[in-house]
Amino acid sequence: MSNESKKMITTLKETWHKMDSLYDAYAKASGLNFTGLIVYELLYYSDEIHTQKGICEQLSLPKQLVNSIIKSLWEQEHVKLVEAKDRRNKEIIVTSQGRKYISSILEPLEDAEMAAWEGFADDEIANYANIMTKYVSALEDILGKFK
C-alpha cells in the first residue's frame, strides 16, 4: 500500500470519528445516547418484529444496555412488550405514541442526512455505498472473531 493511500485512510478514520461525534451530539441534544439513537432507528425503520435478544445480536450490543433503553421506552409507554412464541422473549412493539416520539427525533436527523447528500450525484452515492459495504465485509471477515 502506498504512503498516499495510508494518508487517505488516516483521513477517512478521522472523518468517521467526526461523524460519530456529530451523531453522538445529536443524540445527546435529543436526550439520548448514541446507542439509544441506533436502537430507535432499528425499531422505527424496520418492519420486523424485534426482541431484546434480537436487537442485541443485530447491533452487537450488551444485553444490559439494550434492556435499559427498552425499559425507558416501555416506562414512557412508547413500546409495549408482548409475549413471543417461545415465552422466554418478549416482542417489542412501538406504540402510536412511541412512533410519534421517535419520529420527532429521527425525522429531523433524516432530513439533515438527506440535505447533506444533496450535493452528491447518484453514481457517487452508489460508489460510496458499494465501497463501504465491501470494506465492512472485509473488516468483518478479519475482526469477526472478536464478536
C-alpha positions in Angstrom: 0.0 0.0 0.0 1.4 3.4 -0.9 2.0 6.2 1.5 -0.6 8.3 -0.2 -3.2 5.5 0.4 -2.2 5.3 4.1 -2.7 9.1 4.4 -6.1 8.8 2.8 -7.1 6.0 5.2 -6.0 8.2 8.1 -8.2 11.0 6.8 -11.1 8.5 6.5 -10.7 7.4 10.0 -10.6 11.0 11.3 -13.7 11.7 9.3 -15.6 8.6 10.7 -14.7 9.8 14.2 -16.0 13.2 13.4 -19.2 11.8 12.0 -19.6 9.6 15.1 -19.2 12.8 17.2 -21.9 14.5 15.2 -24.4 11.7 15.7 -23.4 11.5 19.4 -24.0 15.2 19.9 -27.4 15.0 18.1 -28.4 12.1 20.3 -27.4 14.0 23.5 -29.3 17.0 22.3 -32.3 14.7 21.9 -32.0 13.3 25.4 -30.4 10.0 24.3 -27.0 8.5 23.9 -25.6 7.2 20.7 -26.6 3.6 21.3 -30.2 4.7 22.1 -30.3 6.5 18.8 -29.2 3.4 17.0 -31.8 1.3 18.7 -34.5 3.9 18.0 -33.5 3.8 14.3 -33.8 0.0 14.2 -37.2 0.0 15.9 -38.5 2.9 13.8 -37.3 2.0 10.3 -37.5 -1.8 10.4 -40.7 -3.7 9.6 -39.5 -6.7 11.5 -40.8 -7.5 15.0 -37.9 -7.3 17.4 -37.0 -8.9 20.7 -34.4 -7.6 23.1 -32.2 -10.6 22.3 -32.5 -10.0 18.6 -31.6 -6.3 18.9 -28.5 -7.3 21.0 -27.4 -9.7 18.3 -28.2 -7.5 15.3 -26.4 -4.5 16.7 -23.8 -6.3 18.7 -24.8 -4.6 21.9 -24.7 -5.7 25.6 -28.0 -7.1 27.0 -28.0 -4.6 29.9 -27.6 -1.6 27.7 -30.5 -2.7 25.3 -32.6 -3.6 28.3 -32.2 -0.1 29.8 -33.2 1.6 26.5 -36.2 -0.7 26.0 -37.2 -0.3 29.7 -37.1 3.5 29.3 -39.3 3.3 26.2 -41.7 1.0 28.0 -41.9 3.2 31.1 -42.9 6.1 28.8 -45.4 3.9 27.0 -43.5 4.3 23.7 -43.3 0.5 23.3 -45.3 -2.4 24.6 -43.9 -5.8 25.3 -45.8 -8.8 24.1 -45.1 -12.4 24.9 -43.4 -14.1 22.0 -44.0 -17.7 20.8 -41.1 -19.1 22.9 -42.2 -17.2 26.0 -38.6 -16.5 27.0 -38.5 -13.4 24.9 -41.0 -10.5 24.5 -41.7 -8.8 21.2 -41.1 -5.1 21.3 -44.0 -3.2 19.6 -43.7 0.5 19.1 -46.9 2.2 20.1 -48.5 5.1 18.2 -47.4 7.4 20.9 -43.9 5.9 20.6 -43.8 6.3 16.8 -44.7 10.0 17.2 -42.0 10.4 19.8 -39.3 8.5 17.9 -40.2 10.3 14.7 -39.7 13.6 16.4 -36.1 12.6 17.0 -35.3 10.7 13.8 -37.1 12.7 11.1 -35.0 15.9 11.6 -31.9 13.8 11.6 -33.0 12.1 8.4 -33.8 15.5 6.8 -30.3 16.6 7.7 -28.7 13.5 6.3 -30.7 13.9 3.0 -29.7 17.5 2.8 -26.0 16.5 3.2 -26.4 14.0 0.4 -27.9 16.6 -2.0 -24.5 17.7 -3.2 -23.7 14.2 -4.5 -24.6 12.6 -7.8 -26.4 9.3 -7.8 -23.3 7.4 -9.0 -21.2 8.9 -6.2 -23.7 7.7 -3.6 -23.8 4.3 -5.3 -20.0 4.1 -5.3 -19.7 5.1 -1.7 -22.3 2.6 -0.7 -20.6 -0.2 -2.6 -17.1 0.7 -1.3 -18.4 0.9 2.3 -20.2 -2.4 2.0 -17.1 -4.1 0.6 -14.9 -2.6 3.3 -17.2 -3.6 6.2 -17.5 -7.1 4.8 -13.7 -7.4 4.6 -13.2 -6.0 8.1 -15.9 -8.3 9.5 -14.1 -11.3 8.0 -10.9 -10.2 9.7 -12.3 -8.9 13.0 -15.5 -11.1 13.2 -13.7 -13.5 15.6 -13.8 -10.8 18.3 -17.6 -10.8 18.4 
